[in-house]
Amino acid sequence: MEGHEILLSTTENIPGYKIIKVLGIVMGSAVRARHIGRDIVASLRNIVGGEVREYTELLAQARNIAIERMIKRAKEMGANAVIGVRFSTANIMGGAAEVLAYGTAVVVKKVE
């Protein structure tokens, strides 16, 4: 790990690293709203079937923002890794969805 990198892992351990300190839960969320123009295109796609790329892109953007916010919070706590990373989504209101990224902020050390 160089500089200000944060390691992310969906598992409870990171191969080649030892957990030195557990700092606690860390999370980041993003709420994204649909765009009326994209909604029209998505509705048409829904009629003919197939992937609704407009919503896939929207959720991907929200997921990336949530990860960035989780990483920012982990750095503020003094972490250099987040383990047990998970995602959750929820409809907030008509046309808006929240993506939550969460995990455990830890300090790890490379095993020699």
Backbone as CSV, one residue per row, in Angstrom:
resi,resn,N_x,N_y,N_z,CA_x,CA_y,CA_z,C_x,C_y,C_z
1,MET,0.848,-1.180,0.000,0.000,0.000,0.000,0.888,1.236,0.000
2,GLU,0.638,2.082,-0.950,1.421,3.296,-1.048,0.525,4.506,-0.853
3,GLY,1.112,5.574,-0.344,0.379,6.826,-0.227,-0.879,6.703,0.596
4,HIS,-1.985,7.131,0.017,-3.253,7.176,0.740,-4.242,6.143,0.223
5,GLU,-3.734,5.051,-0.318,-4.626,4.007,-0.815,-5.413,3.379,0.320
6,ILE,-6.602,2.954,-0.018,-7.429,2.187,0.913,-7.702,0.850,0.242
7,LEU,-7.396,-0.221,0.940,-7.735,-1.545,0.433,-9.196,-1.822,0.755
8,LEU,-9.909,-2.396,-0.195,-11.303,-2.786,0.018,-11.415,-4.282,-0.178
9,SER,-12.172,-4.932,0.700,-12.369,-6.373,0.597,-13.778,-6.741,1.037
10,THR,-14.386,-7.650,0.299,-15.702,-8.144,0.707,-15.568,-9.233,1.765
11,THR,-14.350,-9.717,1.971,-14.112,-10.751,2.978,-13.677,-10.101,4.292
12,GLU,-13.550,-10.906,5.325,-13.161,-10.398,6.642,-11.649,-10.325,6.820
13,ASN,-10.913,-10.838,5.857,-9.453,-10.800,5.891,-8.943,-10.393,4.524
14,ILE,-7.716,-9.861,4.500,-7.067,-9.517,3.238,-5.798,-10.353,3.163
15,PRO,-5.711,-11.267,2.203,-4.523,-12.117,2.092,-3.239,-11.275,2.027
16,GLY,-2.274,-11.659,2.853,-1.001,-10.951,2.881,-0.960,-9.787,3.859
17,TYR,-2.075,-9.560,4.565,-2.148,-8.454,5.525,-2.689,-8.949,6.857
18,LYS,-2.215,-8.307,7.927,-2.696,-8.617,9.271,-3.454,-7.402,9.793
19,ILE,-4.608,-7.648,10.406,-5.385,-6.553,10.989,-4.743,-6.152,12.308
20,ILE,-4.342,-4.892,12.388,-3.684,-4.354,13.578,-4.701,-3.726,14.523
21,LYS,-5.690,-3.042,13.940,-6.675,-2.337,14.758,-8.001,-2.260,14.014
22,VAL,-9.084,-2.533,14.729,-10.436,-2.385,14.183,-10.960,-1.027,14.645
23,LEU,-11.352,-0.193,13.685,-11.793,1.170,14.003,-13.308,1.312,14.074
24,GLY,-14.024,0.402,13.453,-15.480,0.446,13.521,-16.149,0.506,12.162
25,ILE,-17.466,0.568,12.211,-18.250,0.570,10.978,-18.045,1.884,10.229
26,VAL,-18.034,1.776,8.928,-17.884,2.939,8.069,-18.885,2.790,6.928
27,MET,-19.479,3.904,6.519,-20.460,3.815,5.439,-20.449,5.072,4.598
28,GLY,-20.989,4.919,3.411,-21.183,6.047,2.513,-22.451,5.789,1.736
29,SER,-23.217,6.830,1.479,-24.454,6.623,0.726,-24.600,7.689,-0.345
30,ALA,-25.403,7.355,-1.331,-25.720,8.293,-2.407,-27.162,8.052,-2.815
31,VAL,-27.897,9.125,-2.974,-29.275,9.044,-3.457,-29.287,9.676,-4.839
32,ARG,-29.741,8.917,-5.796,-29.802,9.404,-7.176,-31.248,9.391,-7.640
33,ALA,-31.617,10.435,-8.366,-32.976,10.540,-8.906,-32.939,10.309,-10.412
34,ARG,-33.999,9.740,-10.911,-34.103,9.502,-12.351,-34.340,10.821,-13.071
35,HIS,-33.949,10.854,-14.311,-34.141,12.010,-15.189,-35.333,11.714,-16.092
36,ILE,-36.224,12.671,-16.266,-37.459,12.438,-17.022,-37.174,11.936,-18.440
37,GLY,-36.153,12.486,-19.092,-35.805,12.030,-20.442,-35.356,10.582,-20.450
38,ARG,-34.539,10.226,-19.477,-34.084,8.836,-19.368,-35.243,7.918,-19.015
39,ASP,-36.175,8.433,-18.229,-37.353,7.645,-17.856,-38.162,7.238,-19.078
40,ILE,-38.305,8.156,-20.012,-39.065,7.859,-21.229,-38.368,6.765,-22.024
41,VAL,-37.057,6.894,-22.211,-36.288,5.880,-22.941,-36.355,4.547,-22.205
42,ALA,-36.222,4.578,-20.872,-36.277,3.351,-20.074,-37.645,2.691,-20.192
43,SER,-38.700,3.484,-20.215,-40.051,2.929,-20.351,-40.210,2.221,-21.685
44,LEU,-39.674,2.813,-22.731,-39.736,2.177,-24.052,-38.947,0.873,-24.060
45,ARG,-37.775,0.881,-23.427,-36.963,-0.339,-23.340,-37.696,-1.424,-22.553
46,ASN,-38.428,-1.008,-21.540,-39.179,-1.946,-20.709,-40.247,-2.668,-21.530
47,ILE,-40.823,-1.972,-22.490,-41.865,-2.567,-23.337,-41.282,-3.665,-24.216
48,VAL,-40.121,-3.401,-24.813,-39.529,-4.369,-25.744,-38.636,-5.383,-25.044
49,GLY,-38.318,-5.155,-23.788,-37.493,-6.093,-23.032,-36.015,-5.761,-23.152
50,GLY,-35.209,-6.443,-22.363,-33.768,-6.221,-22.365,-33.326,-5.375,-21.192
51,GLU,-32.030,-5.153,-21.164,-31.448,-4.373,-20.070,-31.870,-2.911,-20.174
52,VAL,-32.170,-2.330,-19.036,-32.509,-0.906,-18.982,-31.214,-0.172,-18.619
53,ARG,-30.423,0.124,-19.643,-29.086,0.699,-19.438,-29.115,2.020,-18.687
54,GLU,-30.154,2.801,-18.888,-30.244,4.097,-18.208,-30.243,3.921,-16.693
55,TYR,-30.942,2.921,-16.198,-30.985,2.668,-14.755,-29.712,1.968,-14.283
56,THR,-29.152,1.107,-15.129,-27.894,0.454,-14.788,-26.812,1.507,-14.571
57,GLU,-26.744,2.480,-15.480,-25.760,3.560,-15.360,-26.021,4.410,-14.120
58,LEU,-27.275,4.700,-13.859,-27.650,5.507,-12.698,-27.204,4.832,-11.403
59,LEU,-27.467,3.537,-11.285,-27.077,2.810,-10.071,-25.568,2.650,-9.980
60,ALA,-24.891,2.479,-11.116,-23.429,2.381,-11.106,-22.819,3.688,-10.602
61,GLN,-23.357,4.815,-11.050,-22.878,6.116,-10.573,-23.104,6.254,-9.068
62,ALA,-24.280,5.880,-8.608,-24.592,5.971,-7.178,-23.675,5.062,-6.366
63,ARG,-23.410,3.861,-6.879,-22.526,2.918,-6.189,-21.117,3.508,-6.065
64,ASN,-20.612,4.103,-7.151,-19.275,4.699,-7.117,-19.195,5.859,-6.130
65,ILE,-20.217,6.692,-6.099,-20.248,7.810,-5.146,-20.278,7.279,-3.714
66,ALA,-21.095,6.252,-3.465,-21.186,5.663,-2.122,-19.840,5.093,-1.688
67,ILE,-19.135,4.426,-2.604,-17.812,3.873,-2.288,-16.838,5.000,-1.961
68,GLU,-16.830,6.046,-2.784,-15.939,7.187,-2.535,-16.195,7.802,-1.165
69,ARG,-17.455,7.941,-0.797,-17.796,8.528,0.506,-17.394,7.608,1.655
70,MET,-17.543,6.299,1.464,-17.129,5.339,2.480,-15.612,5.414,2.665
71,ILE,-14.876,5.469,1.562,-13.416,5.564,1.624,-12.987,6.854,2.325
72,LYS,-13.630,7.956,1.998,-13.316,9.247,2.633,-13.496,9.157,4.146
73,ARG,-14.590,8.560,4.570,-14.857,8.410,6.009,-13.818,7.495,6.660
74,ALA,-13.456,6.407,5.974,-12.450,5.483,6.513,-11.113,6.194,6.707
75,LYS,-10.722,7.015,5.736,-9.473,7.779,5.860,-9.539,8.737,7.041
76,GLU,-10.693,9.392,7.223,-10.866,10.313,8.352,-10.712,9.589,9.685
77,MET,-11.073,8.315,9.713,-10.953,7.516,10.934,-9.529,6.993,11.137
78,GLY,-8.675,7.135,10.118,-7.304,6.646,10.210,-7.109,5.251,9.657
79,ALA,-8.075,4.746,8.916,-7.996,3.393,8.357,-7.167,3.374,7.076
80,ASN,-6.602,2.209,6.790,-5.973,2.007,5.491,-6.617,0.837,4.747
81,ALA,-7.719,0.316,5.315,-8.471,-0.752,4.650,-9.902,-0.783,5.183
82,VAL,-10.788,-1.320,4.361,-12.167,-1.569,4.779,-12.472,-3.011,4.408
83,ILE,-12.876,-3.791,5.405,-13.187,-5.202,5.174,-14.694,-5.429,5.306
84,GLY,-15.136,-6.566,4.791,-16.555,-6.906,4.882,-17.440,-5.926,4.131
85,VAL,-16.945,-5.397,3.008,-17.696,-4.387,2.252,-18.968,-5.001,1.674
86,ARG,-20.065,-4.296,1.880,-21.379,-4.724,1.385,-22.094,-3.526,0.785
87,PHE,-23.122,-3.832,0.006,-23.962,-2.794,-0.601,-25.415,-3.078,-0.291
88,SER,-26.166,-2.007,-0.157,-27.605,-2.111,0.049,-28.259,-1.032,-0.802
89,THR,-29.425,-1.341,-1.350,-30.167,-0.342,-2.118,-31.572,-0.230,-1.559
90,ALA,-32.137,0.954,-1.714,-33.507,1.178,-1.246,-34.148,2.264,-2.094
91,ASN,-35.432,2.112,-2.340,-36.199,3.177,-2.982,-36.529,4.204,-1.916
92,ILE,-36.203,5.444,-2.185,-36.453,6.516,-1.227,-37.829,7.120,-1.471
93,MET,-38.115,7.374,-2.736,-39.402,7.925,-3.152,-39.540,7.605,-4.630
94,GLY,-40.645,7.927,-5.214,-40.814,7.662,-6.629,-39.706,8.305,-7.443
95,GLY,-38.940,7.493,-8.136,-37.896,8.027,-8.996,-36.544,8.231,-8.356
96,ALA,-36.375,7.883,-7.086,-35.077,8.054,-6.432,-34.703,6.781,-5.680
97,ALA,-33.407,6.476,-5.726,-32.914,5.283,-5.046,-31.650,5.631,-4.268
98,GLU,-31.480,4.967,-3.129,-30.277,5.132,-2.326,-29.422,3.888,-2.474
99,VAL,-28.120,4.105,-2.615,-27.153,3.016,-2.560,-26.289,3.280,-1.337
100,LEU,-26.174,2.285,-0.479,-25.373,2.378,0.736,-24.223,1.386,0.625
101,ALA,-23.007,1.872,0.819,-21.825,1.013,0.882,-21.355,1.039,2.330
102,TYR,-21.084,-0.143,2.898,-20.650,-0.169,4.295,-19.699,-1.322,4.547
103,GLY,-18.921,-1.190,5.592,-17.963,-2.218,5.963,-17.322,-1.847,7.288
104,THR,-16.226,-2.516,7.612,-15.497,-2.263,8.848,-14.160,-1.618,8.515
105,ALA,-13.935,-0.425,9.050,-12.670,0.285,8.848,-11.616,-0.340,9.755
106,VAL,-10.460,-0.642,9.179,-9.378,-1.275,9.934,-8.034,-0.679,9.528
107,VAL,-7.059,-0.923,10.384,-5.668,-0.636,10.052,-5.012,-1.988,9.835
108,VAL,-4.384,-2.147,8.675,-3.717,-3.409,8.362,-2.232,-3.167,8.135
109,LYS,-1.469,-4.252,8.291,-0.026,-4.215,8.058,0.324,-5.395,7.171
110,LYS,1.152,-5.133,6.171,1.574,-6.195,5.260,2.401,-7.223,6.027
111,VAL,2.089,-8.490,5.805,2.814,-9.581,6.452,4.071,-9.856,5.638
112,GLU,5.198,-9.874,6.306,6.486,-10.116,5.621,6.713,-11.584,5.408
